[in-house]
Amino acid sequence: MASNNFIDYVKINCRSGRGGAGSHHFFRAKGLPNGGPDGGDGGRGGHIILEGNSQLWTLLHLQYRKHIIAGHGEGGGENLRSGAQGEDIVVPVPLGTIARDAETGEKKVEITEHGQRVILTPGGRGGLGNDHFKSATNQAPTYAQPGEPGIDEWIILELKLLADVGLVGFPNAGKSTLLSVVSAARPKIADYAFTTLVPNLGVVAYRDYQSFVMADIPGIIEGAAEGRGLGTRFLKHIERNSILLFMISCDSDDIAAEYGILLSELEQFNPELLEKRRLLAISKADLIDDELEAEIRETLPKDLPTVFISSLANKNLQQLKDMIWQELHAKE
Protein backbone atom coordinates (compact mmCIF):
# COMPACT_ATOMS: atom_id res chain seq x y z
CA MET A 1 0.00 0.00 0.00
CA ALA A 2 1.32 3.40 -0.91
CA SER A 3 2.59 5.51 1.93
CA ASN A 4 0.13 8.31 1.23
CA ASN A 5 -2.70 5.86 1.96
CA PHE A 6 -1.68 5.47 5.58
CA ILE A 7 -3.26 8.32 7.51
CA ASP A 8 -2.92 8.27 11.31
CA TYR A 9 -3.86 11.89 12.10
CA VAL A 10 -6.85 13.98 11.03
CA LYS A 11 -8.51 17.15 12.32
CA ILE A 12 -12.27 17.39 11.86
CA ASN A 13 -15.04 19.80 12.80
CA CYS A 14 -17.90 18.06 14.66
CA ARG A 15 -21.31 19.69 15.01
CA SER A 16 -23.94 17.82 16.97
CA GLY A 17 -27.62 18.54 16.48
CA ARG A 18 -29.67 21.19 18.25
CA GLY A 19 -32.48 19.92 20.47
CA GLY A 20 -36.03 20.62 19.37
CA ALA A 21 -38.15 23.13 21.28
CA GLY A 22 -40.93 21.99 23.56
CA SER A 23 -44.49 22.87 22.55
CA HIS A 24 -46.74 25.28 24.47
CA HIS A 25 -49.95 23.99 22.89
CA PHE A 26 -53.33 23.76 24.66
CA PHE A 27 -55.87 21.07 24.04
CA ARG A 28 -58.83 22.24 21.97
CA ALA A 29 -61.95 20.24 21.14
CA LYS A 30 -65.60 20.88 20.37
CA GLY A 31 -67.32 21.64 23.64
CA LEU A 32 -63.97 22.06 25.38
CA PRO A 33 -62.52 25.34 24.12
CA ASN A 34 -60.26 25.86 27.12
CA GLY A 35 -58.50 22.52 27.55
CA GLY A 36 -55.34 22.12 29.53
CA PRO A 37 -51.73 22.21 28.30
CA ASP A 38 -50.78 19.29 26.04
CA GLY A 39 -47.51 20.47 24.52
CA GLY A 40 -45.04 17.64 23.84
CA ASP A 41 -41.27 17.60 24.34
CA GLY A 42 -38.74 18.45 21.67
CA GLY A 43 -36.53 15.73 20.24
CA ARG A 44 -32.89 15.33 21.15
CA GLY A 45 -30.32 16.62 18.72
CA GLY A 46 -28.23 14.07 16.86
CA HIS A 47 -25.03 12.70 18.43
CA ILE A 48 -21.71 12.19 16.64
CA ILE A 49 -20.58 8.69 17.59
CA LEU A 50 -17.28 6.89 17.06
CA GLU A 51 -17.50 3.16 16.37
CA GLY A 52 -14.58 0.72 16.41
CA ASN A 53 -14.09 -1.26 13.20
CA SER A 54 -11.44 -3.97 13.11
CA GLN A 55 -11.49 -3.94 9.29
CA LEU A 56 -10.00 -0.46 9.24
CA TRP A 57 -6.34 0.28 9.96
CA THR A 58 -6.06 3.87 8.78
CA LEU A 59 -7.97 7.17 9.02
CA LEU A 60 -7.76 7.62 5.25
CA HIS A 61 -11.56 7.67 4.88
CA LEU A 62 -11.67 10.82 7.04
CA GLN A 63 -8.77 12.67 5.43
CA TYR A 64 -11.00 14.89 3.28
CA ARG A 65 -14.12 14.81 5.47
CA LYS A 66 -13.49 18.03 7.36
CA HIS A 67 -17.02 18.60 8.68
CA ILE A 68 -19.32 16.06 10.34
CA ILE A 69 -22.79 17.43 11.07
CA ALA A 70 -25.57 15.62 12.92
CA GLY A 71 -29.28 16.32 12.50
CA HIS A 72 -31.39 18.71 14.61
CA GLY A 73 -34.19 17.48 16.84
CA GLU A 74 -37.73 18.40 15.89
CA GLY A 75 -40.06 20.47 18.04
CA GLY A 76 -42.74 18.91 20.22
CA GLY A 77 -46.37 18.81 19.06
CA GLU A 78 -49.91 18.84 20.39
CA ASN A 79 -51.46 15.93 22.27
CA LEU A 80 -48.15 15.39 24.08
CA ARG A 81 -46.43 14.28 20.88
CA SER A 82 -42.65 14.36 21.20
CA GLY A 83 -40.52 15.67 18.38
CA ALA A 84 -38.33 13.26 16.42
CA GLN A 85 -34.71 12.93 17.44
CA GLY A 86 -32.05 14.35 15.18
CA GLU A 87 -30.11 11.90 13.04
CA ASP A 88 -27.04 10.47 14.75
CA ILE A 89 -23.85 10.26 12.70
CA VAL A 90 -21.79 7.12 13.31
CA VAL A 91 -18.13 7.46 12.29
CA PRO A 92 -16.22 4.16 11.91
CA VAL A 93 -12.60 4.30 13.05
CA PRO A 94 -9.80 1.73 13.41
CA LEU A 95 -9.01 0.20 16.76
CA GLY A 96 -6.47 2.30 18.63
CA THR A 97 -8.05 5.64 17.68
CA ILE A 98 -7.87 8.43 20.25
CA ALA A 99 -10.00 11.58 19.99
CA ARG A 100 -8.67 14.79 21.53
CA ASP A 101 -9.97 18.32 21.90
CA ALA A 102 -8.07 20.27 19.25
CA GLU A 103 -7.68 23.33 21.48
CA THR A 104 -6.73 21.77 24.82
CA GLY A 105 -5.30 18.42 23.72
CA GLU A 106 -7.48 16.70 26.33
CA LYS A 107 -8.34 13.09 25.53
CA LYS A 108 -12.09 12.66 25.06
CA VAL A 109 -12.56 9.15 23.68
CA GLU A 110 -10.48 6.04 23.06
CA ILE A 111 -11.61 3.18 20.82
CA THR A 112 -10.04 -0.22 21.47
CA GLU A 113 -12.67 -2.86 20.60
CA HIS A 114 -14.60 -3.85 17.49
CA GLY A 115 -18.18 -2.59 17.69
CA GLN A 116 -17.42 -0.26 20.60
CA ARG A 117 -19.52 2.89 20.35
CA VAL A 118 -18.77 6.10 22.23
CA ILE A 119 -20.54 9.44 21.90
CA LEU A 120 -17.92 11.93 20.79
CA THR A 121 -20.08 15.04 20.51
CA PRO A 122 -23.50 14.79 22.22
CA GLY A 123 -26.58 16.39 20.74
CA GLY A 124 -28.52 19.05 22.63
CA ARG A 125 -31.42 17.94 24.81
CA GLY A 126 -34.94 18.63 23.60
CA GLY A 127 -36.97 21.21 25.51
CA LEU A 128 -39.87 20.21 27.76
CA GLY A 129 -43.39 20.98 26.63
CA ASN A 130 -45.75 23.15 28.68
CA ASP A 131 -47.51 20.06 30.09
CA HIS A 132 -44.53 19.65 32.44
CA PHE A 133 -45.09 23.06 34.02
CA LYS A 134 -48.75 22.86 35.04
CA SER A 135 -49.49 23.03 38.75
CA ALA A 136 -52.32 23.81 41.15
CA THR A 137 -51.44 27.48 40.98
CA ASN A 138 -50.62 27.57 37.26
CA GLN A 139 -53.06 25.42 35.36
CA ALA A 140 -52.44 27.06 31.99
CA PRO A 141 -48.67 27.55 31.61
CA THR A 142 -47.71 29.20 28.35
CA TYR A 143 -44.04 28.43 28.86
CA ALA A 144 -42.12 25.60 27.17
CA GLN A 145 -38.39 25.07 27.12
CA PRO A 146 -36.31 25.78 24.06
CA GLY A 147 -34.04 22.99 22.93
CA GLU A 148 -30.40 23.00 23.99
CA PRO A 149 -27.90 23.96 21.32
CA GLY A 150 -25.62 21.36 19.82
CA ILE A 151 -21.84 21.42 20.22
CA ASP A 152 -19.52 22.81 17.57
CA GLU A 153 -15.90 21.75 18.16
CA TRP A 154 -12.71 20.77 16.40
CA ILE A 155 -11.50 17.28 17.17
CA ILE A 156 -8.17 15.58 16.48
CA LEU A 157 -8.33 11.87 15.73
CA GLU A 158 -5.01 10.09 16.21
CA LEU A 159 -4.36 6.45 15.49
CA LYS A 160 -1.95 4.29 17.47
CA LEU A 161 -1.90 0.81 16.04
CA LEU A 162 -2.97 -2.05 18.28
CA ALA A 163 -0.88 -5.20 17.94
CA ASP A 164 0.26 -8.08 20.08
CA VAL A 165 3.90 -7.74 19.07
CA GLY A 166 5.71 -4.80 17.48
CA LEU A 167 8.90 -5.18 15.45
CA VAL A 168 11.59 -2.71 16.47
CA GLY A 169 14.87 -2.28 14.64
CA PHE A 170 17.05 -0.27 12.33
CA PRO A 171 16.32 -0.16 8.60
CA ASN A 172 17.25 -3.38 6.77
CA ALA A 173 17.01 -5.49 9.93
CA GLY A 174 14.63 -7.84 8.10
CA LYS A 175 11.39 -6.80 9.82
CA SER A 176 9.33 -6.58 6.64
CA THR A 177 10.70 -9.86 5.34
CA LEU A 178 9.80 -11.62 8.58
CA LEU A 179 6.26 -10.22 8.51
CA SER A 180 5.79 -11.30 4.89
CA VAL A 181 6.93 -14.86 5.69
CA VAL A 182 4.94 -15.48 8.89
CA SER A 183 1.72 -13.69 7.82
CA ALA A 184 -0.31 -12.78 4.76
CA ALA A 185 0.90 -9.16 4.90
CA ARG A 186 2.85 -7.98 1.87
CA PRO A 187 5.00 -5.01 2.94
CA LYS A 188 7.38 -3.42 0.48
CA ILE A 189 10.80 -5.12 0.64
CA ALA A 190 14.09 -3.90 -0.85
CA ASP A 191 17.78 -3.66 0.03
CA TYR A 192 17.84 0.04 0.89
CA ALA A 193 17.07 1.96 4.06
CA PHE A 194 13.52 3.05 4.91
CA THR A 195 11.83 0.59 2.57
CA THR A 196 8.96 0.56 5.06
CA LEU A 197 7.46 4.03 5.09
CA VAL A 198 4.19 3.05 6.79
CA PRO A 199 3.37 0.58 9.57
CA ASN A 200 2.11 -2.79 8.38
CA LEU A 201 -0.05 -5.26 10.28
CA GLY A 202 -0.15 -9.01 9.79
CA VAL A 203 -2.02 -11.85 11.47
CA VAL A 204 0.39 -14.66 12.35
CA ALA A 205 -1.10 -18.15 12.42
CA TYR A 206 -0.10 -20.22 15.43
CA ARG A 207 -0.75 -23.72 16.70
CA ASP A 208 -4.30 -25.09 17.07
CA TYR A 209 -5.82 -22.37 14.86
CA GLN A 210 -4.71 -19.62 17.21
CA SER A 211 -3.12 -16.39 16.03
CA PHE A 212 -1.61 -13.08 17.07
CA VAL A 213 -1.14 -9.69 15.40
CA MET A 214 2.33 -8.47 14.44
CA ALA A 215 3.15 -4.87 13.49
CA ASP A 216 6.11 -3.85 11.37
CA ILE A 217 7.05 -0.33 12.48
CA PRO A 218 9.21 1.77 10.09
CA GLY A 219 12.89 1.51 10.96
CA ILE A 220 14.41 3.56 13.75
CA ILE A 221 17.71 5.39 13.36
CA GLU A 222 19.87 6.93 16.04
CA GLY A 223 18.31 10.29 16.90
CA ALA A 224 14.79 9.25 15.88
CA ALA A 225 13.36 10.44 19.21
CA GLU A 226 14.72 13.89 18.36
CA GLY A 227 13.10 13.89 14.93
CA ARG A 228 15.87 12.51 12.72
CA GLY A 229 14.93 10.24 9.83
CA LEU A 230 11.25 9.35 10.13
CA GLY A 231 11.50 10.76 13.65
CA THR A 232 8.69 10.31 16.12
CA ARG A 233 6.01 9.96 13.46
CA PHE A 234 5.81 6.19 13.89
CA LEU A 235 7.43 5.68 17.30
CA LYS A 236 4.00 6.34 18.83
CA HIS A 237 2.66 3.15 17.27
CA ILE A 238 5.03 1.11 19.41
CA GLU A 239 3.20 2.35 22.52
CA ARG A 240 0.20 0.11 21.77
CA ASN A 241 2.09 -3.16 21.24
CA SER A 242 1.87 -5.74 24.03
CA ILE A 243 5.45 -6.93 23.61
CA LEU A 244 8.40 -5.68 21.56
CA LEU A 245 10.45 -7.89 19.28
CA PHE A 246 13.80 -6.25 18.63
CA MET A 247 15.41 -7.30 15.36
CA ILE A 248 19.09 -6.87 14.57
CA SER A 249 20.95 -8.34 11.61
CA CYS A 250 23.78 -10.73 12.37
CA ASP A 251 26.02 -8.75 10.00
CA SER A 252 25.95 -5.80 12.41
CA ASP A 253 29.34 -4.62 13.63
CA ASP A 254 28.14 -4.61 17.25
CA ILE A 255 24.77 -6.23 17.99
CA ALA A 256 24.82 -5.35 21.69
CA ALA A 257 25.55 -1.69 20.89
CA GLU A 258 22.72 -1.55 18.36
CA TYR A 259 20.34 -3.01 20.92
CA GLY A 260 21.43 -0.33 23.40
CA ILE A 261 20.80 2.44 20.87
CA LEU A 262 17.33 1.11 20.13
CA LEU A 263 16.51 1.02 23.84
CA SER A 264 17.82 4.55 24.27
CA GLU A 265 15.63 5.89 21.44
CA LEU A 266 12.53 4.28 22.94
CA GLU A 267 13.38 5.60 26.40
CA GLN A 268 13.82 9.15 25.11
CA PHE A 269 10.49 8.99 23.32
CA ASN A 270 8.56 7.40 26.20
CA PRO A 271 10.30 5.82 29.23
CA GLU A 272 7.27 3.59 29.83
CA LEU A 273 8.16 1.65 26.70
CA LEU A 274 11.02 0.04 28.60
CA GLU A 275 8.46 -1.60 30.90
CA LYS A 276 7.17 -3.75 28.04
CA ARG A 277 8.35 -7.33 27.66
CA ARG A 278 11.14 -7.65 25.11
CA LEU A 279 12.46 -10.37 22.84
CA LEU A 280 15.47 -10.25 20.52
CA ALA A 281 15.67 -11.89 17.11
CA ILE A 282 19.03 -11.95 15.35
CA SER A 283 18.12 -12.04 11.66
CA LYS A 284 19.96 -13.46 8.62
CA ALA A 285 21.30 -16.22 10.84
CA ASP A 286 21.74 -18.52 7.83
CA LEU A 287 24.91 -16.52 7.12
CA ILE A 288 26.73 -17.58 10.31
CA ASP A 289 27.83 -20.87 11.84
CA ASP A 290 27.17 -22.25 15.32
CA GLU A 291 30.51 -21.06 16.64
CA LEU A 292 29.88 -17.42 15.69
CA GLU A 293 26.33 -17.65 17.03
CA ALA A 294 27.71 -18.75 20.40
CA GLU A 295 30.18 -15.87 20.41
CA ILE A 296 27.40 -13.36 19.70
CA ARG A 297 25.25 -14.79 22.50
CA GLU A 298 28.04 -14.10 24.98
CA THR A 299 27.80 -10.36 24.23
CA LEU A 300 24.03 -10.11 24.80
CA PRO A 301 22.08 -9.54 28.04
CA LYS A 302 21.55 -12.89 29.78
CA ASP A 303 17.96 -12.09 30.79
CA LEU A 304 16.87 -11.19 27.25
CA PRO A 305 15.14 -14.08 25.41
CA THR A 306 17.03 -14.36 22.13
CA VAL A 307 16.59 -16.44 19.00
CA PHE A 308 18.65 -16.56 15.81
CA ILE A 309 16.40 -16.65 12.75
CA SER A 310 16.43 -16.57 8.99
CA SER A 311 13.22 -15.61 7.28
CA LEU A 312 14.46 -16.67 3.86
CA ALA A 313 15.75 -20.06 5.09
CA ASN A 314 12.79 -20.50 7.49
CA LYS A 315 15.27 -21.05 10.32
CA ASN A 316 13.85 -21.08 13.87
CA LEU A 317 10.66 -19.25 12.86
CA GLN A 318 8.47 -21.70 14.76
CA GLN A 319 10.73 -21.27 17.79
CA LEU A 320 10.29 -17.51 17.47
CA LYS A 321 6.50 -17.84 17.33
CA ASP A 322 6.59 -20.10 20.39
CA MET A 323 8.61 -17.50 22.29
CA ILE A 324 6.21 -14.73 21.30
CA TRP A 325 3.19 -16.80 22.30
CA GLN A 326 4.72 -17.66 25.68
CA GLU A 327 5.48 -13.99 26.37
CA LEU A 328 1.99 -12.90 25.32
CA HIS A 329 0.44 -15.35 27.78
CA ALA A 330 2.98 -15.12 30.57
CA LYS A 331 1.58 -14.08 33.94
CA GLU A 332 2.58 -10.66 35.21
C-alpha positions as CSV (number, residue, x, y, z in Angstrom):
1,M,0.0,0.0,0.0
2,A,1.3,3.4,-0.9
3,S,2.6,5.5,1.9
4,N,0.1,8.3,1.2
5,N,-2.7,5.9,2.0
6,F,-1.7,5.5,5.6
7,I,-3.3,8.3,7.5
8,D,-2.9,8.3,11.3
9,Y,-3.9,11.9,12.1
10,V,-6.9,14.0,11.0
11,K,-8.5,17.2,12.3
12,I,-12.3,17.4,11.9
13,N,-15.0,19.8,12.8
14,C,-17.9,18.1,14.7
15,R,-21.3,19.7,15.0
16,S,-23.9,17.8,17.0
17,G,-27.6,18.5,16.5
18,R,-29.7,21.2,18.3
19,G,-32.5,19.9,20.5
20,G,-36.0,20.6,19.4
21,A,-38.2,23.1,21.3
22,G,-40.9,22.0,23.6
23,S,-44.5,22.9,22.5
24,H,-46.7,25.3,24.5
25,H,-49.9,24.0,22.9
26,F,-53.3,23.8,24.7
27,F,-55.9,21.1,24.0
28,R,-58.8,22.2,22.0
29,A,-61.9,20.2,21.1
30,K,-65.6,20.9,20.4
31,G,-67.3,21.6,23.6
32,L,-64.0,22.1,25.4
33,P,-62.5,25.3,24.1
34,N,-60.3,25.9,27.1
35,G,-58.5,22.5,27.5
36,G,-55.3,22.1,29.5
37,P,-51.7,22.2,28.3
38,D,-50.8,19.3,26.0
39,G,-47.5,20.5,24.5
40,G,-45.0,17.6,23.8
41,D,-41.3,17.6,24.3
42,G,-38.7,18.5,21.7
43,G,-36.5,15.7,20.2
44,R,-32.9,15.3,21.2
45,G,-30.3,16.6,18.7
46,G,-28.2,14.1,16.9
47,H,-25.0,12.7,18.4
48,I,-21.7,12.2,16.6
49,I,-20.6,8.7,17.6
50,L,-17.3,6.9,17.1
51,E,-17.5,3.2,16.4
52,G,-14.6,0.7,16.4
53,N,-14.1,-1.3,13.2
54,S,-11.4,-4.0,13.1
55,Q,-11.5,-3.9,9.3
56,L,-10.0,-0.5,9.2
57,W,-6.3,0.3,10.0
58,T,-6.1,3.9,8.8
59,L,-8.0,7.2,9.0
60,L,-7.8,7.6,5.2
61,H,-11.6,7.7,4.9
62,L,-11.7,10.8,7.0
63,Q,-8.8,12.7,5.4
64,Y,-11.0,14.9,3.3
65,R,-14.1,14.8,5.5
66,K,-13.5,18.0,7.4
67,H,-17.0,18.6,8.7
68,I,-19.3,16.1,10.3
69,I,-22.8,17.4,11.1
70,A,-25.6,15.6,12.9
71,G,-29.3,16.3,12.5
72,H,-31.4,18.7,14.6
73,G,-34.2,17.5,16.8
74,E,-37.7,18.4,15.9
75,G,-40.1,20.5,18.0
76,G,-42.7,18.9,20.2
77,G,-46.4,18.8,19.1
78,E,-49.9,18.8,20.4
79,N,-51.5,15.9,22.3
80,L,-48.1,15.4,24.1
81,R,-46.4,14.3,20.9
82,S,-42.6,14.4,21.2
83,G,-40.5,15.7,18.4
84,A,-38.3,13.3,16.4
85,Q,-34.7,12.9,17.4
86,G,-32.1,14.4,15.2
87,E,-30.1,11.9,13.0
88,D,-27.0,10.5,14.8
89,I,-23.9,10.3,12.7
90,V,-21.8,7.1,13.3
91,V,-18.1,7.5,12.3
92,P,-16.2,4.2,11.9
93,V,-12.6,4.3,13.1
94,P,-9.8,1.7,13.4
95,L,-9.0,0.2,16.8
96,G,-6.5,2.3,18.6
97,T,-8.1,5.6,17.7
98,I,-7.9,8.4,20.2
99,A,-10.0,11.6,20.0
100,R,-8.7,14.8,21.5
101,D,-10.0,18.3,21.9
102,A,-8.1,20.3,19.3
103,E,-7.7,23.3,21.5
104,T,-6.7,21.8,24.8
105,G,-5.3,18.4,23.7
106,E,-7.5,16.7,26.3
107,K,-8.3,13.1,25.5
108,K,-12.1,12.7,25.1
109,V,-12.6,9.1,23.7
110,E,-10.5,6.0,23.1
111,I,-11.6,3.2,20.8
112,T,-10.0,-0.2,21.5
113,E,-12.7,-2.9,20.6
114,H,-14.6,-3.8,17.5
115,G,-18.2,-2.6,17.7
116,Q,-17.4,-0.3,20.6
117,R,-19.5,2.9,20.3
118,V,-18.8,6.1,22.2
119,I,-20.5,9.4,21.9
120,L,-17.9,11.9,20.8
121,T,-20.1,15.0,20.5
122,P,-23.5,14.8,22.2
123,G,-26.6,16.4,20.7
124,G,-28.5,19.1,22.6
125,R,-31.4,17.9,24.8
126,G,-34.9,18.6,23.6
127,G,-37.0,21.2,25.5
128,L,-39.9,20.2,27.8
129,G,-43.4,21.0,26.6
130,N,-45.8,23.1,28.7
131,D,-47.5,20.1,30.1
132,H,-44.5,19.6,32.4
133,F,-45.1,23.1,34.0
134,K,-48.7,22.9,35.0
135,S,-49.5,23.0,38.7
136,A,-52.3,23.8,41.1
137,T,-51.4,27.5,41.0
138,N,-50.6,27.6,37.3
139,Q,-53.1,25.4,35.4
140,A,-52.4,27.1,32.0
141,P,-48.7,27.5,31.6
142,T,-47.7,29.2,28.4
143,Y,-44.0,28.4,28.9
144,A,-42.1,25.6,27.2
145,Q,-38.4,25.1,27.1
146,P,-36.3,25.8,24.1
147,G,-34.0,23.0,22.9
148,E,-30.4,23.0,24.0
149,P,-27.9,24.0,21.3
150,G,-25.6,21.4,19.8
151,I,-21.8,21.4,20.2
152,D,-19.5,22.8,17.6
153,E,-15.9,21.7,18.2
154,W,-12.7,20.8,16.4
155,I,-11.5,17.3,17.2
156,I,-8.2,15.6,16.5
157,L,-8.3,11.9,15.7
158,E,-5.0,10.1,16.2
159,L,-4.4,6.4,15.5
160,K,-1.9,4.3,17.5
161,L,-1.9,0.8,16.0
162,L,-3.0,-2.1,18.3
163,A,-0.9,-5.2,17.9
164,D,0.3,-8.1,20.1
165,V,3.9,-7.7,19.1
166,G,5.7,-4.8,17.5
167,L,8.9,-5.2,15.4
168,V,11.6,-2.7,16.5
169,G,14.9,-2.3,14.6
170,F,17.1,-0.3,12.3
171,P,16.3,-0.2,8.6
172,N,17.3,-3.4,6.8
173,A,17.0,-5.5,9.9
174,G,14.6,-7.8,8.1
175,K,11.4,-6.8,9.8
176,S,9.3,-6.6,6.6
177,T,10.7,-9.9,5.3
178,L,9.8,-11.6,8.6
179,L,6.3,-10.2,8.5
180,S,5.8,-11.3,4.9
181,V,6.9,-14.9,5.7
182,V,4.9,-15.5,8.9
183,S,1.7,-13.7,7.8
184,A,-0.3,-12.8,4.8
185,A,0.9,-9.2,4.9
186,R,2.9,-8.0,1.9
187,P,5.0,-5.0,2.9
188,K,7.4,-3.4,0.5
189,I,10.8,-5.1,0.6
190,A,14.1,-3.9,-0.9
191,D,17.8,-3.7,0.0
192,Y,17.8,0.0,0.9
193,A,17.1,2.0,4.1
194,F,13.5,3.0,4.9
195,T,11.8,0.6,2.6
196,T,9.0,0.6,5.1
197,L,7.5,4.0,5.1
198,V,4.2,3.1,6.8
199,P,3.4,0.6,9.6
200,N,2.1,-2.8,8.4
201,L,0.0,-5.3,10.3
202,G,-0.1,-9.0,9.8
203,V,-2.0,-11.8,11.5
204,V,0.4,-14.7,12.3
205,A,-1.1,-18.1,12.4
206,Y,-0.1,-20.2,15.4
207,R,-0.8,-23.7,16.7
208,D,-4.3,-25.1,17.1
209,Y,-5.8,-22.4,14.9
210,Q,-4.7,-19.6,17.2
211,S,-3.1,-16.4,16.0
212,F,-1.6,-13.1,17.1
213,V,-1.1,-9.7,15.4
214,M,2.3,-8.5,14.4
215,A,3.1,-4.9,13.5
216,D,6.1,-3.8,11.4
217,I,7.1,-0.3,12.5
218,P,9.2,1.8,10.1
219,G,12.9,1.5,11.0
220,I,14.4,3.6,13.7
221,I,17.7,5.4,13.4
222,E,19.9,6.9,16.0
223,G,18.3,10.3,16.9
224,A,14.8,9.2,15.9
225,A,13.4,10.4,19.2
226,E,14.7,13.9,18.4
227,G,13.1,13.9,14.9
228,R,15.9,12.5,12.7
229,G,14.9,10.2,9.8
230,L,11.3,9.4,10.1
231,G,11.5,10.8,13.7
232,T,8.7,10.3,16.1
233,R,6.0,10.0,13.5
234,F,5.8,6.2,13.9
235,L,7.4,5.7,17.3
236,K,4.0,6.3,18.8
237,H,2.7,3.1,17.3
238,I,5.0,1.1,19.4
239,E,3.2,2.4,22.5
240,R,0.2,0.1,21.8
241,N,2.1,-3.2,21.2
242,S,1.9,-5.7,24.0
243,I,5.5,-6.9,23.6
244,L,8.4,-5.7,21.6
245,L,10.4,-7.9,19.3
246,F,13.8,-6.2,18.6
247,M,15.4,-7.3,15.4
248,I,19.1,-6.9,14.6
249,S,20.9,-8.3,11.6
250,C,23.8,-10.7,12.4
251,D,26.0,-8.8,10.0
252,S,26.0,-5.8,12.4
253,D,29.3,-4.6,13.6
254,D,28.1,-4.6,17.3
255,I,24.8,-6.2,18.0
256,A,24.8,-5.3,21.7
257,A,25.6,-1.7,20.9
258,E,22.7,-1.6,18.4
259,Y,20.3,-3.0,20.9
260,G,21.4,-0.3,23.4
261,I,20.8,2.4,20.9
262,L,17.3,1.1,20.1
263,L,16.5,1.0,23.8
264,S,17.8,4.6,24.3
265,E,15.6,5.9,21.4
266,L,12.5,4.3,22.9
267,E,13.4,5.6,26.4
268,Q,13.8,9.1,25.1
269,F,10.5,9.0,23.3
270,N,8.6,7.4,26.2
271,P,10.3,5.8,29.2
272,E,7.3,3.6,29.8
273,L,8.2,1.6,26.7
274,L,11.0,0.0,28.6
275,E,8.5,-1.6,30.9
276,K,7.2,-3.7,28.0
277,R,8.3,-7.3,27.7
278,R,11.1,-7.6,25.1
279,L,12.5,-10.4,22.8
280,L,15.5,-10.2,20.5
281,A,15.7,-11.9,17.1
282,I,19.0,-12.0,15.3
283,S,18.1,-12.0,11.7
284,K,20.0,-13.5,8.6
285,A,21.3,-16.2,10.8
286,D,21.7,-18.5,7.8
287,L,24.9,-16.5,7.1
288,I,26.7,-17.6,10.3
289,D,27.8,-20.9,11.8
290,D,27.2,-22.3,15.3
291,E,30.5,-21.1,16.6
292,L,29.9,-17.4,15.7
293,E,26.3,-17.7,17.0
294,A,27.7,-18.7,20.4
295,E,30.2,-15.9,20.4
296,I,27.4,-13.4,19.7
297,R,25.3,-14.8,22.5
298,E,28.0,-14.1,25.0
299,T,27.8,-10.4,24.2
300,L,24.0,-10.1,24.8
301,P,22.1,-9.5,28.0
302,K,21.5,-12.9,29.8
303,D,18.0,-12.1,30.8
304,L,16.9,-11.2,27.2
305,P,15.1,-14.1,25.4
306,T,17.0,-14.4,22.1
307,V,16.6,-16.4,19.0
308,F,18.6,-16.6,15.8
309,I,16.4,-16.7,12.8
310,S,16.4,-16.6,9.0
311,S,13.2,-15.6,7.3
312,L,14.5,-16.7,3.9
313,A,15.7,-20.1,5.1
314,N,12.8,-20.5,7.5
315,K,15.3,-21.1,10.3
316,N,13.9,-21.1,13.9
317,L,10.7,-19.2,12.9
318,Q,8.5,-21.7,14.8
319,Q,10.7,-21.3,17.8
320,L,10.3,-17.5,17.5
321,K,6.5,-17.8,17.3
322,D,6.6,-20.1,20.4
323,M,8.6,-17.5,22.3
324,I,6.2,-14.7,21.3
325,W,3.2,-16.8,22.3
326,Q,4.7,-17.7,25.7
327,E,5.5,-14.0,26.4
328,L,2.0,-12.9,25.3
329,H,0.4,-15.4,27.8
330,A,3.0,-15.1,30.6
331,K,1.6,-14.1,33.9
332,E,2.6,-10.7,35.2
